[in-house]
Amino acid sequence: MKFAASITIMPLKALLDPQGKAVTRSMKNLNLPEIENVRIGKHITLEVEAASKNVASEKVEIACKKLLANPIMESFEFVLEEVR
């Protein structure tokens, strides 16, 4: 079976997000001062071939922990859907 993973990687809340801070400051220049606390991360999609959704989830988890996200600075979450 084939599964599609939609992965969101974000900086840890305890860490400074320089990109997010810059965008937050720019919102005021766009007359959008009500937009605050912007955090910028990554969105990754991929497909994985696996015997079950549990196996696919394990594979995506490994990919995130070992390659896609830096566990010292980032957190991740993902959603898996079967591709038909």
N, C-alpha and C positions, 0 to 999 in steps of 0.2 A: 504494500500500500504506500501511497505517496502522501506526505503531509506538507503543508505550508506553514512556516513559522514567521510570526511577526514579532520582532524583538525590539524593545525599547531600552536604551542604555542612557543613564543619567548620572551626572556627578553626585557624589554623596552629599546629602544635605548639610553636613558639618563642614564641607569644603567650600572655599571661595570659587565662584564661577565667573572668571573675568569676562567671558563673552556675554554671559547673561547680564552682568552689571553694565557693560557698554550698551547693550540693547535697551536695558531699562532706562538709562540716561537719555538715549536717543528718543524714547517715547515722548518725553517732555518737549523735545524739539518738533515733534510731529503733532503737537497739541493733543497728546493722549496721556496726560499726567496720571490718569486713573489706572493705567496699566503699570503694575509694579512686580518686583521679585521674579523677573524673567530668568529661567534656567534653560540652558541649551544643552541638548544631548544628541544622541544618534538614533536613527531608526534603520533597522536592517531586516530585510526579508530573505528567506531562503527556503528551499525545498529539501526534504529528506525522505529517503526511501527506507521504510522500516516495517517490521512484521505487525506492529501494533502502535497505538498512540502512546502507550507507556514507554516503549522502546524509543520511539521518535523523541519523546520528551527528554529522556536520558541523554540522547545524542546531542540535542540542542543545548541542554544544560552543560555538558562537557565542552562544547564549542564556545559557549559564552564564558565559562570559567577559565579556559585555557588559551583562548585567542581573541575573542571579540570584545570582552570587557576587562578592564584593569581592576581587580578586586580591591586594591588599595585605595583607588580614587572613585570608582564607579559602582553603581548597582544596576541590576538588569531584571527585566521581567519579560515574559513572552506568552503568546497565545498560539496554539496549534489548531489547525483545521485540516481535515482530510480533503485532499484534492480529488475530485471526481472526474 
